């Protein structure tokens, strides 16, 4: 195959469903932290990791990454900048992961791009992972579309995350708490070291409201690299955020700081203010038309933020929690954070090969202190939602779906009528 043919993402080779089926099949290769394979893959599709073309805004953090990416992208797009956005996981469709100026990558581009990638890597001894292939697809598509700024959300950690193979112009670290301990470490300082790995020479880093240990690690790394470490300024008191919850003001402040450093000459204060107020991001304290609230909240830090957002929005009103999670998560910690706003719990397995069994969720609920709460267990999401709605009708309060973005995605697929494409990553 000649190089021009290898880099063309314009002629479909197989259909979307077949190409996605092949990509999902690569999940057998698991998660491989490291950059060597990603460097090779980027060069193979014609992307120079050191000088990729568009400016790169690279975002890491335990929680808040997606919100920061969404706000920054909206500010830049509204300011006339052609944007590329790469995030994970998706909620309903794989295409959500790759967007240009707010529009998801077309099925034809996914099919064509993955078909070429499949041929390019067919003889690789160290086969690329699902995430590596997705990033290569995204970056080639962003270049073909002429994006001026690309916003990259890390998949896990930072130092060895595939996204870290690309040279960034501005980076951000939103928050740091314990998650993915088997990969990132069992203390905040260890996790912070991994997140700090995205810092590079000649690249400004912007930080959110980090705890002292995390701030110390990030600050020392920035000092060693001799780069600016900027703590995002709070938004003006009279500004509103489109994303709900007190924490979203902090996330928006990080996004504003980044957008201004990337394309400040093309932005206005009033335009930024409007963009912040109009940003949406599905699955993060998302309120549906019937009043149901959706929030992934897949670790204790996110659950704490959810609880605070719930109290700020609904006061003493209680929630009827529809809950599901995957293995490897601190489910006791998540439930313990949510219990103060919960009136009943409805357990359901998520649509994932890593779904936590009902029996284990029941045990974790008891360990968290919720053994005496009214509870139900269902094998189907629809049954769990029905039981939660019945509780809501009988005793007041509203339904809250939380514990996993996979669960939130399945709910959204029912609401939107889209075809649910579950993923491990």
NORPE-V766588 format. One record per backbone hydrogen bond with DSSP energy under -0.5 kcal/mol. NH is the residue of the N-H (numbers start at 1). CO is the residue of the C=O. If there is no record, write none. Layout:
# NORPE-V766588
nh=NH co=CO
nh=NH co=CO
This chain:
# NORPE-V766588
nh=6 co=2
nh=7 co=3
nh=8 co=4
nh=8 co=5
nh=12 co=10
nh=19 co=15
nh=20 co=16
nh=21 co=17
nh=22 co=18
nh=23 co=19
nh=24 co=20
nh=25 co=21
nh=26 co=22
nh=26 co=23
nh=27 co=24
nh=28 co=25
nh=29 co=26
nh=30 co=27
nh=32 co=30
nh=33 co=31
nh=34 co=160
nh=39 co=35
nh=40 co=36
nh=41 co=37
nh=42 co=38
nh=43 co=39
nh=44 co=40
nh=45 co=41
nh=46 co=43
nh=47 co=42
nh=48 co=46
nh=49 co=47
nh=51 co=48
nh=54 co=52
nh=55 co=148
nh=57 co=150
nh=58 co=56
nh=58 co=170
nh=59 co=152
nh=60 co=172
nh=62 co=175
nh=68 co=64
nh=69 co=65
nh=70 co=66
nh=71 co=67
nh=72 co=68
nh=73 co=69
nh=74 co=70
nh=75 co=71
nh=76 co=72
nh=77 co=73
nh=78 co=74
nh=79 co=75
nh=80 co=77
nh=81 co=76
nh=83 co=81
nh=84 co=149
nh=85 co=99
nh=86 co=151
nh=87 co=97
nh=96 co=93
nh=97 co=94
nh=98 co=95
nh=99 co=85
nh=100 co=103
nh=101 co=83
nh=103 co=100
nh=105 co=95
nh=105 co=98
nh=110 co=106
nh=111 co=107
nh=112 co=108
nh=113 co=109
nh=114 co=110
nh=115 co=111
nh=116 co=112
nh=117 co=113
nh=118 co=114
nh=119 co=115
nh=120 co=116
nh=121 co=117
nh=122 co=119
nh=124 co=121
nh=127 co=125
nh=133 co=129
nh=134 co=130
nh=135 co=131
nh=136 co=132
nh=137 co=133
nh=138 co=134
nh=139 co=135
nh=140 co=136
nh=141 co=137
nh=142 co=138
nh=143 co=139
nh=144 co=140
nh=145 co=141
nh=146 co=143
nh=147 co=142
nh=148 co=82
nh=149 co=82
nh=150 co=55
nh=151 co=84
nh=152 co=57
nh=152 co=150
nh=153 co=86
nh=153 co=151
nh=154 co=59
nh=154 co=152
nh=159 co=194
nh=161 co=158
nh=164 co=161
nh=165 co=162
nh=166 co=163
nh=167 co=49
nh=169 co=56
nh=170 co=56
nh=171 co=204
nh=172 co=58
nh=173 co=206
nh=174 co=60
nh=183 co=180
nh=184 co=180
nh=185 co=181
nh=191 co=187
nh=192 co=188
nh=193 co=189
nh=194 co=190
nh=195 co=191
nh=196 co=192
nh=197 co=193
nh=197 co=194
nh=198 co=195
nh=199 co=196
nh=203 co=200
nh=204 co=169
nh=205 co=228
nh=206 co=171
nh=207 co=230
nh=208 co=173
nh=210 co=208
nh=215 co=211
nh=216 co=212
nh=217 co=213
nh=218 co=214
nh=219 co=215
nh=220 co=216
nh=221 co=217
nh=222 co=218
nh=223 co=219
nh=224 co=220
nh=225 co=221
nh=226 co=222
nh=227 co=222
nh=230 co=205
nh=230 co=228
nh=231 co=229
nh=232 co=207
nh=232 co=230
nh=239 co=236
nh=242 co=276
nh=248 co=245
nh=249 co=246
nh=250 co=246
nh=251 co=247
nh=252 co=248
nh=253 co=249
nh=254 co=250
nh=255 co=251
nh=256 co=252
nh=257 co=253
nh=258 co=254
nh=259 co=255
nh=260 co=256
nh=261 co=257
nh=262 co=258
nh=263 co=259
nh=264 co=260
nh=266 co=263
nh=267 co=264
nh=272 co=268
nh=273 co=269
nh=274 co=270
nh=275 co=271
nh=276 co=272
nh=277 co=273
nh=278 co=274
nh=279 co=275
nh=279 co=276
nh=284 co=281
nh=285 co=283
nh=286 co=294
nh=287 co=285
nh=288 co=286
nh=288 co=292
nh=291 co=288
nh=293 co=399
nh=294 co=286
nh=295 co=401
nh=296 co=283
nh=303 co=299
nh=304 co=300
nh=305 co=301
nh=306 co=302
nh=307 co=303
nh=308 co=304
nh=309 co=305
nh=310 co=306
nh=311 co=307
nh=312 co=308
nh=313 co=309
nh=314 co=310
nh=315 co=311
nh=317 co=314
nh=319 co=341
nh=320 co=398
nh=321 co=319
nh=321 co=344
nh=322 co=400
nh=323 co=321
nh=323 co=346
nh=324 co=402
nh=327 co=354
nh=329 co=326
nh=331 co=329
nh=334 co=330
nh=335 co=331
nh=336 co=332
nh=337 co=333
nh=338 co=334
nh=339 co=335
nh=341 co=338
nh=342 co=339
nh=343 co=319
nh=344 co=319
nh=345 co=374
nh=346 co=321
nh=347 co=376
nh=348 co=323
nh=349 co=378
nh=350 co=325
nh=352 co=350
nh=355 co=352
nh=356 co=325
nh=361 co=357
nh=362 co=358
nh=363 co=359
nh=364 co=360
nh=365 co=361
nh=366 co=362
nh=367 co=363
nh=368 co=364
nh=369 co=365
nh=369 co=366
nh=370 co=365
nh=373 co=370
nh=374 co=343
nh=376 co=345
nh=378 co=347
nh=384 co=380
nh=385 co=381
nh=386 co=382
nh=387 co=383
nh=388 co=384
nh=389 co=385
nh=390 co=386
nh=391 co=387
nh=392 co=388
nh=393 co=389
nh=394 co=390
nh=395 co=391
nh=396 co=392
nh=398 co=318
nh=400 co=320
nh=401 co=293
nh=402 co=322
nh=402 co=400
nh=403 co=295
nh=403 co=296
nh=408 co=404
nh=409 co=405
nh=410 co=406
nh=411 co=407
nh=412 co=408
nh=413 co=409
nh=414 co=410
nh=415 co=411
nh=416 co=412
nh=417 co=413
nh=420 co=418
nh=421 co=92
nh=422 co=420
